[in-house]
């Protein structure tokens, strides 16, 4: 079980707006290169990333990460697909590998030292701006998990590619194949406990209701009418949780919806309160 906790803010709309599709760097209209004034946001566009790859003058330690992962029933091999085609310069992040391998549960967070060692081998340093994407049909599926992992371990300079590889290809951008060779970097990680809820926290919340639990799985899995993809997991949901499938946050083309649309989404969900601190729930994806 992976639980991601979001900090509350005085102005939740402003918080979401800061994560909406915006440029991380202003493009100089005359030279076409990125400004040194960088604002790390949750989302970057395919256009921005394309310019960032081309530009050699930004002074930016950019590291692109393919975090593709698929449910077993999808019968897709993300590593093989990565070697067939990926965004130029991207490295492959293995979600199965970068986890607590001693746990009986899938995709539990690794120790900070293990995470640091893993991403360091991918060429990620503490000065890197990491852009994460995946190759899902939805546009975003597993990439947000890796974005969250970087944030959990103290790295704020991380963004999601809006629309993922799907939109990257739709806009006619270049692709590469094969494995990407990178020089290892030193990465220091520190767990931010405010971004994680434990089993005990969720159990206590059944009575205290201190935070709002949002289940981002498919609605059928929430209702218990669709079987779980992992053996030994009972169908259904945690009492008191609200179902908002992650696909509800995306447009038909796989891009993130506007803050206004997301606000409406929360308002239309019974039991979902926009301004309350929330915890997003996935069970082994």
C-alpha angles and dihedrals in degrees: 000000000000118000120188118193122205121208115239121235136195091247111035094179090057089050093054092042090057087057095047120106103295135141116268088206132022114246112229105239093214103042100024092226127124122268118242088236101096126182112188109223133178093246136039128184128240088245092056093048092048090054091045091054092049096045118088094176103065097089088223124144094217120186119182116204127197105208098176116160129159138196113260092246090062090065093211125143108215094189093053091046090050092055090049095052137350140147109286112271095012123142125208119249112202107210092190091053098043096063141085099290091187093063121094087222125079123249099005112163116273122229114278091248092053092049090049092051093047098050091040088062087053090060096257117144131178089261093054124112102217121206114192128197140157137208099237123140089237094059094241126035118127099012094080088060091059092042087055092047091057090050092047090055094050103264110131098172094085130114139179121235104240109237093008124225089329093066093036089061093040089059091053099248123160125270133202133203137208128037123320115232114213136171113246118249136202112253126184117204131190124182115242101209092191089073095054133068121198129216088257091053092054092045091053090047091063087079105020097045089201091152138023118250116214119191109210097186124107114292092243091059090048091053092045095239094110118062120243115252091231126069117245097027117118117225120246134056146277111279112260095019123130123226115232108153112216090239089066088071092057133076121233088265092054099254124132114267121241121269089251092054091048091049089053090048091058093043092053094051113090109237095012113121116194099212099044121102107260139204119207116216132208126166108212085319 
